[in-house]
Amino acid sequence: MKAKYAVVLAMVGSFALGAAVVQGLHAQAKPPAYVIIEGTPQNQDAFVKEFIPVVVKATKDEGGKYLALAGKTISFEGASPAPRVALVQFESLDKAQSYWNSAAVKDAYAIGNKYGAIRLFAVEGVAP
């Protein structure tokens, strides 16, 4: 009979320990980050042909995941968004900052800025 109680007690203890570890890991998880890019091309052809392929590759190489890329936009309130809008997800705000600091991304935006005005910013998401 004592062996049964020992097994049950061990199972309950293991469950409690596992739950505590999972809770601790969730508390340490960083929330995702989102980079919003607005582009207003003055030279649409050059912007699309020379900038977009370079920046998309650099973004993916830096761990970014495109959630939206120059799709149709509508404005609900306030000023309308730029003609070209992209939304990129990163693992964390630190990763988004690392993306922006990378040489490949800086080089890509140097090309894009030759052909239009670009606004770029990041926002921290909600923790999982």
C-alpha atoms as a printed R data frame, in Angstrom:
    type eleno elety resid chain resno      x      y       z
1   ATOM     1    CA   MET     A     1  0.000  0.000   0.000
2   ATOM     2    CA   LYS     A     2  2.843  2.385   0.814
3   ATOM     3    CA   ALA     A     3  4.359  1.766  -2.618
4   ATOM     4    CA   LYS     A     4  1.136  2.992  -4.265
5   ATOM     5    CA   TYR     A     5  1.243  6.238  -2.314
6   ATOM     6    CA   ALA     A     6  4.914  6.715  -3.138
7   ATOM     7    CA   VAL     A     7  4.191  6.332  -6.878
8   ATOM     8    CA   VAL     A     8  1.221  8.719  -6.743
9   ATOM     9    CA   LEU     A     9  3.224 11.238  -4.719
10  ATOM    10    CA   ALA     A    10  6.117 10.986  -7.205
11  ATOM    11    CA   MET     A    11  3.712 11.563 -10.127
12  ATOM    12    CA   VAL     A    12  2.124 14.590  -8.474
13  ATOM    13    CA   GLY     A    13  5.540 15.999  -7.633
14  ATOM    14    CA   SER     A    14  6.791 15.478 -11.178
15  ATOM    15    CA   PHE     A    15  3.708 17.172 -12.593
16  ATOM    16    CA   ALA     A    16  4.132 20.158 -10.279
17  ATOM    17    CA   LEU     A    17  7.825 20.453 -11.134
18  ATOM    18    CA   GLY     A    18  7.077 20.266 -14.861
19  ATOM    19    CA   ALA     A    19  4.369 22.916 -14.577
20  ATOM    20    CA   ALA     A    20  6.739 25.230 -12.701
21  ATOM    21    CA   VAL     A    21  9.447 24.807 -15.358
22  ATOM    22    CA   VAL     A    22  7.028 25.512 -18.205
23  ATOM    23    CA   GLN     A    23  5.721 28.599 -16.392
24  ATOM    24    CA   GLY     A    24  9.292 29.822 -15.923
25  ATOM    25    CA   LEU     A    25 10.100 29.322 -19.587
26  ATOM    26    CA   HIS     A    26  7.005 31.252 -20.649
27  ATOM    27    CA   ALA     A    27  7.977 34.096 -18.348
28  ATOM    28    CA   GLN     A    28 11.398 34.281 -20.022
29  ATOM    29    CA   ALA     A    29 10.041 34.253 -23.596
30  ATOM    30    CA   LYS     A    30 10.478 37.537 -25.432
31  ATOM    31    CA   PRO     A    31  7.518 38.822 -27.413
32  ATOM    32    CA   PRO     A    32  7.770 38.942 -31.203
33  ATOM    33    CA   ALA     A    33  8.476 42.218 -32.967
34  ATOM    34    CA   TYR     A    34  6.986 43.642 -36.118
35  ATOM    35    CA   VAL     A    35  8.726 45.955 -38.563
36  ATOM    36    CA   ILE     A    36  6.417 48.185 -40.560
37  ATOM    37    CA   ILE     A    37  7.797 49.585 -43.803
38  ATOM    38    CA   GLU     A    38  6.092 52.294 -45.834
39  ATOM    39    CA   GLY     A    39  7.464 53.211 -49.239
40  ATOM    40    CA   THR     A    40  6.564 56.021 -51.589
41  ATOM    41    CA   PRO     A    41  8.432 55.360 -54.828
42  ATOM    42    CA   GLN     A    42  9.264 58.253 -57.146
43  ATOM    43    CA   ASN     A    43 10.575 55.784 -59.748
44  ATOM    44    CA   GLN     A    44  8.241 52.781 -59.472
45  ATOM    45    CA   ASP     A    45 10.071 50.580 -61.996
46  ATOM    46    CA   ALA     A    46 13.512 51.003 -60.442
47  ATOM    47    CA   PHE     A    47 12.058 50.694 -56.921
48  ATOM    48    CA   VAL     A    48 10.447 47.356 -57.789
49  ATOM    49    CA   LYS     A    49 13.277 45.959 -59.917
50  ATOM    50    CA   GLU     A    50 16.347 47.125 -57.980
51  ATOM    51    CA   PHE     A    51 15.224 47.548 -54.365
52  ATOM    52    CA   ILE     A    52 12.476 45.005 -53.645
53  ATOM    53    CA   PRO     A    53 14.390 41.787 -54.558
54  ATOM    54    CA   VAL     A    54 17.475 42.934 -52.607
55  ATOM    55    CA   VAL     A    55 15.579 43.963 -49.482
56  ATOM    56    CA   VAL     A    56 13.364 40.848 -49.479
57  ATOM    57    CA   LYS     A    57 16.429 38.586 -49.632
58  ATOM    58    CA   ALA     A    58 18.271 40.565 -46.931
59  ATOM    59    CA   THR     A    59 15.193 40.503 -44.692
60  ATOM    60    CA   LYS     A    60 14.723 36.751 -45.028
61  ATOM    61    CA   ASP     A    61 18.457 36.176 -44.479
62  ATOM    62    CA   GLU     A    62 18.167 38.127 -41.200
63  ATOM    63    CA   GLY     A    63 15.281 35.962 -39.966
64  ATOM    64    CA   GLY     A    64 12.373 38.173 -40.985
65  ATOM    65    CA   LYS     A    65  9.077 36.650 -42.055
66  ATOM    66    CA   TYR     A    66  6.903 38.729 -44.366
67  ATOM    67    CA   LEU     A    67  3.288 38.854 -43.217
68  ATOM    68    CA   ALA     A    68  2.309 41.480 -45.790
69  ATOM    69    CA   LEU     A    69  4.181 42.783 -48.809
70  ATOM    70    CA   ALA     A    70  2.753 45.623 -50.888
71  ATOM    71    CA   GLY     A    71 -0.795 44.327 -50.795
72  ATOM    72    CA   LYS     A    72 -3.911 46.443 -50.967
73  ATOM    73    CA   THR     A    73 -4.305 48.873 -48.048
74  ATOM    74    CA   ILE     A    74 -7.255 50.857 -46.774
75  ATOM    75    CA   SER     A    75 -7.326 53.668 -44.252
76  ATOM    76    CA   PHE     A    76 -9.913 53.612 -41.484
77  ATOM    77    CA   GLU     A    77 -8.923 56.856 -39.775
78  ATOM    78    CA   GLY     A    78 -6.196 59.451 -40.164
79  ATOM    79    CA   ALA     A    79 -3.740 59.851 -42.999
80  ATOM    80    CA   SER     A    80 -3.596 57.189 -45.674
81  ATOM    81    CA   PRO     A    81 -0.626 54.806 -45.613
82  ATOM    82    CA   ALA     A    82  2.130 55.066 -48.195
83  ATOM    83    CA   PRO     A    83  1.493 53.386 -51.568
84  ATOM    84    CA   ARG     A    84  3.680 50.377 -50.645
85  ATOM    85    CA   VAL     A    85  3.449 48.823 -47.175
86  ATOM    86    CA   ALA     A    86  5.146 45.721 -45.783
87  ATOM    87    CA   LEU     A    87  4.853 43.996 -42.408
88  ATOM    88    CA   VAL     A    88  7.713 41.775 -41.252
89  ATOM    89    CA   GLN     A    89  7.734 39.587 -38.138
90  ATOM    90    CA   PHE     A    90 10.905 38.948 -36.123
91  ATOM    91    CA   GLU     A    91 11.525 36.680 -33.144
92  ATOM    92    CA   SER     A    92 12.068 39.679 -30.824
93  ATOM    93    CA   LEU     A    93 12.741 43.408 -30.827
94  ATOM    94    CA   ASP     A    94 16.442 42.581 -30.411
95  ATOM    95    CA   LYS     A    95 16.312 40.547 -33.645
96  ATOM    96    CA   ALA     A    96 14.538 43.430 -35.413
97  ATOM    97    CA   GLN     A    97 17.267 45.800 -34.235
98  ATOM    98    CA   SER     A    98 19.921 43.359 -35.428
99  ATOM    99    CA   TYR     A    99 18.152 43.248 -38.802
100 ATOM   100    CA   TRP     A   100 18.308 47.007 -39.126
101 ATOM   101    CA   ASN     A   101 21.995 47.073 -38.112
102 ATOM   102    CA   SER     A   102 23.062 44.461 -40.692
103 ATOM   103    CA   ALA     A   103 25.203 45.620 -43.605
104 ATOM   104    CA   ALA     A   104 23.026 43.861 -46.198
105 ATOM   105    CA   VAL     A   105 19.889 45.646 -45.000
106 ATOM   106    CA   LYS     A   106 21.634 49.039 -44.833
107 ATOM   107    CA   ASP     A   107 22.876 48.486 -48.405
108 ATOM   108    CA   ALA     A   108 19.375 47.512 -49.557
109 ATOM   109    CA   TYR     A   109 17.803 50.641 -48.070
110 ATOM   110    CA   ALA     A   110 20.508 52.805 -49.647
111 ATOM   111    CA   ILE     A   111 19.234 51.508 -52.997
112 ATOM   112    CA   GLY     A   112 15.590 52.038 -52.042
113 ATOM   113    CA   ASN     A   113 16.189 55.597 -50.862
114 ATOM   114    CA   LYS     A   114 17.547 56.475 -54.326
115 ATOM   115    CA   TYR     A   115 14.142 55.697 -55.835
116 ATOM   116    CA   GLY     A   116 11.699 56.809 -53.180
117 ATOM   117    CA   ALA     A   117 10.969 57.809 -49.606
118 ATOM   118    CA   ILE     A   118 10.904 54.993 -47.061
119 ATOM   119    CA   ARG     A   119  9.623 55.029 -43.499
120 ATOM   120    CA   LEU     A   120 10.552 52.075 -41.317
121 ATOM   121    CA   PHE     A   121  9.823 51.357 -37.664
122 ATOM   122    CA   ALA     A   122  9.402 48.432 -35.280
123 ATOM   123    CA   VAL     A   123  6.876 47.638 -32.599
124 ATOM   124    CA   GLU     A   124  7.074 44.988 -29.913
125 ATOM   125    CA   GLY     A   125  4.270 42.448 -30.050
126 ATOM   126    CA   VAL     A   126  2.329 40.825 -27.251
127 ATOM   127    CA   ALA     A   127  4.212 38.184 -25.253
128 ATOM   128    CA   PRO     A   128  3.127 34.593 -25.926
